[in-house]
């Protein structure tokens, strides 16, 4: 459902979620340990690019769609070693 991919420049990650019909926006979070989550900027599309990570660090990500009736559950977390 959620994919994380290293892109250029170094320390930059592209996140892509499965688009949800009727979603007005998407919320994204990151974590260094998969337990404590930090909000990332939201987006109106099911993709976002996040920069500024230290190469070699393992980062966890999750997302959820926001609809008029409320937010969906958070996706299963995915992790990535940043290059």
C-alpha positions in Angstrom: 0.0 0.0 0.0 2.9 2.4 0.8 6.2 2.4 -0.9 9.4 4.4 0.0 12.2 4.9 -2.5 15.5 6.6 -2.4 15.9 9.3 -5.0 18.6 11.9 -5.9 19.9 14.0 -4.2 21.2 11.9 -1.3 19.0 11.9 1.8 15.8 12.3 -0.2 12.9 9.8 -0.2 9.9 9.6 -2.4 6.8 8.1 -0.7 3.9 6.7 -2.8 0.6 5.4 -1.4 -2.2 3.7 -3.1 -4.7 6.5 -4.1 -8.0 6.4 -2.3 -11.2 7.4 -4.1 -12.7 10.5 -2.5 -9.6 11.4 -0.6 -9.1 15.2 -0.3 -5.6 14.9 1.1 -3.0 12.6 2.5 -1.2 12.8 5.9 2.4 11.4 6.2 4.5 10.6 9.2 8.1 9.5 9.9 9.8 7.7 12.7 13.3 6.7 13.7 12.1 3.6 15.7 8.6 2.7 14.3 7.0 3.8 17.7 7.3 7.5 18.0 5.8 9.3 15.0 6.5 12.8 13.7 4.1 14.6 11.2 5.4 15.4 7.8 3.8 18.0 5.5 0.5 16.8 4.0 -0.2 16.5 0.3 -3.3 16.5 -2.0 -1.8 13.6 -4.0 -0.9 10.1 -3.0 2.8 10.9 -3.3 5.3 13.2 -1.6 9.0 13.8 -1.5 10.8 14.3 1.8 14.4 15.5 2.1 17.1 16.1 4.7 17.7 12.5 6.0 21.1 11.3 7.0 22.4 8.6 4.6 22.6 5.3 6.4 19.7 6.0 8.7 16.8 3.6 8.8 13.5 5.6 8.7 10.0 4.4 9.0 7.1 5.9 7.2 3.3 5.7 7.2 0.4 7.5 5.6 -3.4 7.9 5.7 -6.0 9.3 3.4 -8.3 12.1 4.7 -11.9 12.0 3.4 -14.8 14.3 4.1 -16.2 11.8 6.6 -12.8 11.6 8.4 -9.4 10.0 8.2 -8.7 6.4 7.3 -6.5 4.3 9.5 -2.7 4.7 9.2 -1.1 2.4 6.7 1.2 -0.3 7.7 4.7 1.2 8.3 7.4 0.7 5.8 11.1 1.2 6.5 14.0 2.3 4.3 17.7 2.8 4.7 18.4 6.2 3.3 21.1 6.5 0.7 
